[in-house]
């Protein structure tokens, strides 16, 4: 097993964790939030050597759980499911697509669905859900529901990073176990109370990562 320091160094080397800057996070049910730090999951994937190492760690943790199918939500979870299932051979790798939920022809949300014929591989099988970064846990919960709807049994969830600061747990996800390689507590500020905006100005937000460009557009600054 890798030490926490080694895992942190992998994220750092890939520039997957950035600290001390100004970021606008994806909108939550309670509004927009800003913060100093950012977990850029997309920065990991080009480095297949790092992805291989991290996926091996997750696979090693669950190796005694008799995993039969590894399920990842699109998009990031697809690659992870492949690597981890390979290490848990003869486990299969499938993924859960996102699908709009419509009422009277109007979109009211999204759900995850296991289709493309993958449902037959999930039915009656012990399934491991894998995700790159957990924020609110909503995507994992939708994937869990998709596995259950397909007749599978969720054994646990493995992720690269849980950045909820301990708010998302196995209990909140409704699964037997949650294993994360890296736990991050990122402080977030409501947009209208953001101290970084006050210190550095609104235009100090990063526009290459996160929702900074969208923020500037909303404020009429671009």
Secondary structure, DSSP 4 states (H G I P E B T S, - for coil): ---HHHHHHHHHHTT-EE-SS-EEPPPBTTB-EEES-EE-THHHHT-HHHHHHHHHHHHHHTTTS---EEEEETTHHHHHHHHHHHHTTT-EEEEEEEEEEEETTEEEEEEEE--TTTHHHHTT-EEEEEEEEESSSHHHHHHHHHHHHTT-EEEEEEEEEE-BTT-S-HHHHTSS-EEEEEE-B---EEGGG-HHHHHH-GGGS-SSSTTHHHHHHHTT--
